[in-house]
Amino acid sequence: MQESVRQPVVVLVTGPDRATLASIGRTLVNEHLIACINLLEGMTSIYRWRDEVREEDEVLGIIKTTTERVEELKARIEELHPYEVPEILVLSVVDGLDEYLDWVHEAVT
């Protein structure tokens, strides 16, 4: 397993459309906050917001980064994201191909 600051994580973020998340993703890659983002279209979210059940099409972004970049990443997503409260979920990675994990670390340093 990687040292704690190099520990890879996956961050999930949703957005209203591909263009919005692609723009955010390009910014985050250029700023070395993330190694990459995968965009998954065709998702429907059903949720409760302000005591109302809503159903909307969204895009899911799957981000790869390291624990050392998470706090700055969360703050930057909040700045760039159009939602009042964007979904930002950080998931631990317990293992992976060493070469890939090394690449993630190198991409964000």
C-alpha positions in Angstrom: 0.0 0.0 0.0 1.1 3.6 -0.7 2.3 5.9 2.0 -0.7 7.9 3.5 -0.2 11.2 1.6 0.3 9.2 -1.7 -2.7 7.1 -1.0 -4.9 7.1 -4.1 -8.5 7.9 -3.8 -11.5 8.0 -6.1 -13.8 11.0 -5.9 -17.3 11.0 -7.3 -18.9 14.2 -8.5 -22.1 14.7 -10.4 -23.0 17.5 -12.7 -25.8 18.8 -14.9 -24.2 17.9 -18.3 -21.0 16.6 -19.9 -19.8 20.0 -21.0 -19.9 21.3 -17.4 -18.0 18.4 -15.9 -15.5 18.3 -18.9 -14.7 21.9 -18.3 -14.2 21.3 -14.5 -12.2 18.2 -15.3 -9.8 20.0 -17.7 -9.2 22.7 -15.1 -8.5 20.2 -12.4 -6.1 18.2 -14.6 -4.3 21.4 -15.6 -4.0 22.5 -12.0 -2.5 19.0 -11.1 -5.3 18.4 -8.6 -6.4 15.2 -10.3 -4.8 12.6 -12.5 -7.9 12.1 -14.6 -11.7 12.2 -14.7 -14.0 9.7 -16.5 -17.4 11.1 -17.5 -20.3 8.7 -17.5 -23.4 10.0 -19.3 -27.0 8.7 -19.3 -27.5 8.7 -15.5 -30.8 9.7 -13.8 -30.7 11.0 -10.3 -33.7 10.8 -8.0 -33.2 12.7 -4.8 -34.8 14.9 -2.2 -33.8 18.6 -2.1 -35.5 21.2 0.0 -38.3 18.8 0.9 -39.1 18.1 -2.7 -38.4 14.8 -4.6 -36.7 15.6 -7.9 -35.6 13.5 -10.9 -33.0 14.8 -13.3 -30.5 13.7 -15.9 -26.9 14.1 -14.7 -23.4 13.1 -15.6 -21.1 11.3 -13.2 -17.4 12.2 -12.9 -15.1 9.5 -11.5 -11.9 11.3 -10.5 -8.5 9.8 -9.5 -6.2 11.7 -7.2 -4.4 11.3 -3.9 -5.3 12.1 -0.3 -2.8 14.9 -0.2 -4.8 16.8 -2.9 -8.4 16.1 -1.5 -9.0 19.2 0.6 -7.8 21.6 -2.2 -9.7 19.5 -4.7 -13.0 19.8 -2.8 -12.6 23.5 -2.4 -11.8 24.0 -6.1 -14.8 21.9 -7.2 -17.1 24.0 -5.0 -15.7 27.1 -6.7 -16.1 25.8 -10.2 -19.4 23.8 -9.9 -22.8 25.3 -10.7 -24.7 23.4 -8.0 -25.3 25.1 -4.6 -24.1 21.8 -2.9 -22.2 19.6 -5.3 -21.9 15.9 -4.7 -18.3 15.2 -3.7 -17.7 11.8 -2.3 -14.1 10.5 -1.5 -13.6 6.8 -1.7 -10.5 5.0 -0.4 -8.6 2.8 -2.8 -7.2 -0.3 -1.1 -5.1 -1.7 -3.9 -4.3 -1.4 -7.6 -1.7 -1.8 -10.2 1.5 -0.2 -8.8 2.4 1.4 -12.1 -1.0 3.0 -12.3 -1.0 4.2 -8.7 2.5 5.7 -9.3 1.2 7.5 -12.4 -1.7 9.0 -10.3 0.7 10.3 -7.7 3.1 11.7 -10.4 0.2 13.4 -12.2 -0.9 15.4 -9.1 2.6 16.5 -7.9 
